[in-house]
Amino acid sequence: MAPATQLFIDGKFVDSKTDRFINVYNPATQEVVARVPEATQEEMDWAAESSQAAFEKWRETPVTTRQRIMFKLQALVVEHTDELANSIVKENGKTFADAKGDVFRGQEVVEYSCGIANGLMGETVENLSKGIDTYSYRQPIGVTAGICPFNFPAMIPMWMFPMALATGNTMILKPSEKTPEASMILARLCQEAGLPPGVLNIIHGSVDCVNFMCDDPSIKAISFVGSNRAGEYIHARGTKNGKRVQANLGAKNHATIMPDSDKESVLNALCGAAFGAAGQRCMALSTAIFVGESQNWIPELAEKAKTMKCGVGSDPTAGLGPVISVDSKERIERLIQSGVDQGADLVLDGRNAQVEGYPDGNFVNPTVISNVTTEMDCYTEEIFGPVLSCIKVDSLDEAITITNSNPYGNGCAIFTKSGAAARKYQYEVDVGQVGVNVPIPVPLPFFSFTGSRASHRGPGHFYGKEGINFFTQIKTITSKWSDDDANLGIQAAMPLLGKKI
């Protein structure tokens, strides 16, 4: 029997007392590699109590001390990158190189949190009236929760808990039940970095666990990344209970290809952004809008996509691994067929992919569908697989209209050599993150991940300044001190501060 994943509560790795477990499958083999416990109500309550108790001390910990722990964590993440990446290969199916990238992008947020003091600075105005000053502080909000998806087992947890902890909060983290190991490794590294017990707790489960996080009164805020269905539910239930909820949801990211762009660069970028990570990225390019003569490049795009090898994550020659589950593979292949049935042209069919030695893997090869229209299911539904839908238009205006008419607003990109076209596009397109000759425009952590419209719910975005805002609340103080009360005497010896006069 595969080992049971432990809980991490109050600084200890503990075995759950539950009798309900969820199997974790290696998507390349269907082997059960772990069993995730559905935490009991008592265990979830324990995590909440531990987090609340730890918060009372952690909030008083100097910000410089919190930063030093983040510095130690950053060094440990770098040291254990391969261990984290191997766990991602096993449970998620990513190639080893892509899994290391997963770790690195999360590590960047840890690095940002090492300088959190700058972002916590308040504001001051003195002498608003005679002897009256007003100043503000950013303070932590309390116990927070993080609910993570399967597709970035290391990066998304590191989007959440370093920002929450560095700003003085505690966090209860729920990894995806499909990819739990990376979070457990991170918990061990936090322990090694000197994080006090209870500041980070990890529980496992599915619906009951999510409902607990939405309902428990000690939890003040929830961070979520995942599907629209789950995210809308969590946002509605959490906010109904008075919690802050930030939720990154689904996406349908568009790339507009102008005929003046560099063809070879564009085709390489499209293949990497559409098919890398088996298309299981919320920022993957799933729709390419070819303007004018660039439409002639679609057959060459398909030929280039053929060269991307689908294989197991441990194969260094593989460009993409399997999708996460049998159900995901079936959904992807159903949507490919729907495109054919509804009149699109299947330029490159990635179904029935075979990888030698792995007959049971959830493999889907790169797929290119052309002559797609915005009414087709392969366009309206998020495929979350290595499938690129190609739309043909005559003008940039048409491309912008199609992009803006889609309900999602996570990311988009334009490929062009024209500064005028690029400026028009970035100004008029109604999408939160825009790339100009950049296929996946995910900002570095000193900015924020700014998906919009149906791709985001809540008052604040992840990491950067908006992340600090989400995990803090502002306290404003107005004070009055009369000059007549200042009988200070004379101090001539050090120290001048802290001496009672």
Disulfide bonds with the S-S distance in Angstrom:
none
